[in-house]
């Protein structure tokens, strides 16, 4: 099913009409049409491509998923590829909703899978009728604002996860669990970075004067969206550096713990070797001081205890054990 809306001079006039009536509404003065299609609705998209004179290459990009975020300019319309992001429960549950957008002079066509929150989009338009009054540029502003806000929410969630990792970095939490958390975080951060960084260029391109898309009244709003995209990209880059720092610190701490363990084992091995050396000496089958005497036994015991205690004191003072 397709979601449809038609605005006349900034006022919602009709919604939920058949997509075949789009061309009829566009023939009327002062109307702006929004049509939302599923990626599985090939028939309606083919029909619209003929009625709106959409370029076949742009239609092919809309039907083929996994496009990079971009703005392509064709005769008579623009084609945008965007991604909305969200995290369900865990940072590894990152979901990206791919969105293809056709922008004509008086029509906005969105093509996506069902994961995109169209209800949130229409709610934004309803809450800002003064922006919708600027036509397609106002509708596109609400769409871009929704997409970039979703990026902000995901980056905020990743930032919270980084803070949690910092808190447990110097605790005795099992290393395997922490490594799994860091791997999931870095994987999600890489995926988010791929869709967040290009948004700066996307918004900047749409603000070009030769496109005649952003009116004077919308310039400040688009500039605000650009600032948000810039902040999200910078935030993503800083999180990337922070995760790398945490990972390197974690490895350094593991090396430090390993050196500490090896140092303690070497110290205890030195102490344990003393009784072995003493008993081996007094166990020789040749006469030695105390051979065959009771005091010779006690002398060896005192020697083992004395040397072992002396080594323990030396190693303890140097923090080896």
C-alpha positions in Angstrom: 0.0 0.0 0.0 1.2 3.5 -0.8 0.9 6.5 1.4 -0.2 9.7 -0.4 -0.8 13.3 0.5 -1.5 16.5 -1.4 -1.0 20.0 0.0 -2.5 23.1 -1.4 -0.8 26.4 -0.4 0.7 24.6 2.6 -2.6 23.1 3.8 -3.3 19.4 3.8 -6.1 18.9 1.3 -6.3 15.1 0.9 -4.4 11.9 1.8 -4.7 8.2 1.2 -5.7 8.6 -2.4 -4.8 6.3 -5.2 -1.3 6.9 -6.6 -2.9 7.0 -10.1 -4.4 10.3 -9.2 -1.0 12.0 -8.7 -0.9 13.5 -12.2 -4.4 14.8 -11.7 -3.4 16.8 -8.6 -0.2 18.1 -10.2 -2.3 19.6 -13.0 -4.0 21.9 -10.4 -2.4 25.2 -9.3 -0.7 25.5 -5.9 -0.5 21.8 -5.1 2.4 19.7 -3.8 2.2 15.9 -3.7 3.9 13.4 -1.5 3.9 9.7 -2.5 5.5 7.0 -0.4 6.1 3.6 -2.0 7.5 0.3 -0.9 10.5 -1.2 -2.7 8.2 -4.1 -3.6 5.7 -1.8 -5.4 7.4 -1.9 -8.9 4.1 -1.2 -10.8 3.4 2.1 -9.1 7.0 3.2 -9.4 7.1 2.4 -13.1 3.9 4.3 -13.6 5.2 7.3 -11.7 8.5 7.2 -13.6 6.5 7.8 -16.8 4.2 10.5 -15.4 6.9 12.4 -13.6 9.6 11.8 -16.3 12.0 10.1 -13.8 15.3 9.1 -15.2 15.6 5.3 -15.7 19.0 5.2 -14.0 17.5 6.9 -10.9 14.6 4.4 -10.9 17.1 1.6 -11.1 19.1 2.9 -8.1 15.8 3.1 -6.1 15.0 -0.5 -6.8 18.6 -1.8 -6.2 19.4 -1.5 -2.5 22.7 -0.7 -0.7 23.3 2.6 -2.4 25.6 5.1 -0.8 24.2 8.4 0.6 24.3 10.8 -2.3 22.5 13.4 -4.4 22.3 12.9 -8.1 21.0 15.6 -10.5 18.9 14.6 -13.5 16.9 16.7 -16.0 13.8 17.8 -14.2 14.4 16.1 -10.8 16.9 15.2 -8.1 17.5 11.7 -6.7 18.6 11.2 -3.1 19.8 8.1 -1.3 19.5 8.3 2.5 19.6 6.0 5.5 17.7 6.3 8.8 19.3 4.5 11.7 18.1 3.0 15.0 19.3 0.7 17.7 16.8 -1.7 19.3 18.2 -3.3 22.4 21.9 -3.9 22.1 24.5 -1.9 20.1 24.9 -5.0 17.8 21.2 -4.6 16.9 21.8 -1.6 14.6 19.1 -1.3 11.8 19.6 0.9 8.8 16.5 1.8 6.7 17.5 2.7 3.2 15.4 5.5 1.6 15.3 6.6 -2.0 13.9 10.1 -2.7 12.8 11.7 -6.0 12.5 15.5 -5.8 10.6 17.3 -8.6 9.3 20.9 -8.7 6.0 20.0 -7.0 6.3 16.3 -6.0 8.2 14.3 -3.4 8.4 10.6 -3.9 10.0 8.3 -1.3 10.8 4.6 -1.9 11.9 2.4 1.0 11.2 -0.8 2.9 8.7 -0.9 5.7 11.4 -0.2 8.3 11.2 3.6 7.7 9.0 5.5 10.2 6.6 7.3 7.8 4.3 8.1 10.8 7.1 10.2 12.4 7.6 12.0 9.1 4.0 13.0 8.7 3.9 14.1 12.3 6.8 16.5 11.7 5.0 18.0 8.7 1.8 18.4 10.7 3.7 20.1 13.5 5.4 22.6 11.2 2.8 23.8 8.6 4.8 27.0 7.9 7.6 24.9 6.4 5.2 22.8 4.3 3.9 26.1 2.9 7.3 26.4 1.1 6.5 23.4 -1.1 8.7 20.5 -1.8 11.7 22.2 -0.1 9.7 22.3 3.2 8.7 18.6 2.8 12.3 17.6 2.1 13.5 19.6 5.1 11.3 17.5 7.4 12.6 14.3 5.9 16.2 15.3 6.2 15.6 16.5 9.8 14.1 13.1 10.7 17.0 11.2 9.1 19.7 13.2 10.8 17.9 13.1 14.2 17.9 9.3 13.9 21.7 9.5 13.4 22.0 11.6 16.5 20.0 9.1 18.6 22.2 6.2 17.5 25.4 8.2 18.0 24.2 9.1 21.5 23.6 5.5 22.3 27.0 4.5 21.1 28.5 7.3 23.2 26.8 5.8 26.3 28.3 2.4 25.4 31.7 4.0 25.2 31.2 5.6 28.7 30.2 2.1 30.0 33.4 0.6 28.6 35.5 3.3 30.2 33.9 2.5 33.6 34.7 -1.2 33.4 38.1 -0.8 31.8 39.9 -0.7 35.1 37.7 -3.3 36.8 38.1 -7.1 37.1 35.4 -7.7 34.5 36.2 -10.8 32.3 38.3 -9.8 29.4 36.4 -12.0 26.9 33.1 -10.2 27.7 34.7 -6.8 27.3 36.3 -7.8 24.0 32.9 -8.9 22.7 31.4 -5.5 23.7 34.2 -3.6 22.0 33.9 -5.6 18.8 30.1 -5.1 18.6 30.6 -1.3 19.3 33.3 -0.9 16.7 31.2 -2.8 14.1 28.2 -0.7 14.7 30.3 2.5 14.7 31.8 1.6 11.3 28.3 1.0 9.8 27.0 4.3 11.3 30.0 6.2 10.0 29.3 5.1 6.5 25.9 6.7 6.5 26.6 9.8 8.7 29.7 11.3 7.1 28.2 11.7 3.6 25.2 13.6 4.9 27.3 16.8 5.2 27.8 16.8 1.4 24.2 15.8 0.7 22.7 18.7 2.7 25.3 21.1 1.4 24.5 20.2 -2.2 20.8 20.7 -1.7 21.4 24.2 -0.4 23.0 25.3 -3.8 21.2 28.3 -5.2 21.2 26.9 -8.8 18.9 24.1 -7.7 16.2 26.6 -6.7 15.1 24.1 -4.0 15.7 26.1 -0.8 13.8 29.4 -0.5 15.0 32.4 1.5 12.7 31.4 4.3 14.1 27.9 4.4 17.7 28.8 4.3 18.1 29.1 8.1 16.3 25.8 8.6 18.5 24.0 6.1 21.5 25.6 7.7 20.4 24.1 11.0 20.1 20.7 9.5 23.6 21.1 8.0 24.9 22.0 11.5 23.3 18.9 12.9 24.8 16.7 10.2 28.2 18.3 10.8 27.9 17.7 14.6 26.9 14.1 14.1 29.8 13.4 11.8 32.3 15.0 14.1 30.8 13.1 17.1 31.2 9.9 15.1 34.8 10.6 14.4 35.5 11.4 18.0 33.8 8.1 19.1 36.0 6.3 16.6 39.1 7.7 18.1 37.8 7.0 21.7 37.1 3.4 20.9 40.5 2.9 19.4 42.1 4.5 22.5 40.0 2.2 24.8 41.1 -0.9 22.7 44.8 0.1 22.8 44.5 0.8 26.6 42.9 -2.6 27.1 45.7 -4.4 25.3 48.3 -2.4 27.3 46.6 -3.4 30.5 46.5 -7.0 29.4 50.3 -6.9 28.7 50.8 -5.3 32.1 48.8 -8.0 33.9 50.7 -10.7 32.0 54.1 -9.1 33.0 52.9 -8.9 36.6 51.9 -12.5 36.7 55.2 -13.7 35.1 57.1 -11.6 37.6 55.3 -13.1 40.5 55.8 -16.6 39.1 59.5 -16.0 38.6 59.8 -14.8 42.2 58.0 -17.7 43.7 60.0 -20.1 41.5 63.2 -18.6 42.9 62.0 -19.1 46.5 60.9 -22.7 45.8 64.2 -23.5 44.3 66.0 -22.8 47.6 64.7 -25.9 49.4 65.5 -28.0 46.3 69.1 -26.7 46.3 69.6 -27.2 50.0 68.2 -30.7 50.2 70.1 -31.6 47.1 73.3 -30.5 48.7 72.7 -32.3 52.0 71.5 -35.4 50.2 75.0 -36.1 48.7 76.5 -39.5 49.6 79.7 -37.9 50.8 80.7 -36.5 54.2 79.7 -32.9 54.8 79.4 -30.7 57.9 76.8 -32.3 60.1 76.8 -35.6 58.2 75.1 -38.3 60.3 74.4 -35.8 63.0 71.0 -34.4 64.3 72.3 -30.9 64.2 73.0 -31.2 60.5 69.3 -31.8 59.8 68.3 -28.8 61.8 71.0 -26.7 60.2 69.6 -27.5 56.7 66.1 -26.6 57.9 67.3 -23.2 59.2 69.2 -22.6 56.0 66.1 -23.2 53.8 63.9 -21.1 56.0 66.4 -18.2 56.2 67.3 -18.0 52.5 63.6 -18.4 51.5 62.5 -15.7 53.9 65.3 -13.4 52.7 64.3 -13.8 49.1 60.6 -13.3 50.0 61.5 -10.0 51.7 63.6 -8.8 48.8 60.9 -9.6 46.2 58.2 -8.2 48.3 60.1 -4.9 48.8 60.5 -4.6 45.0 56.8 -5.5 44.4 57.6 -8.7 42.5 55.3 -10.9 44.5 
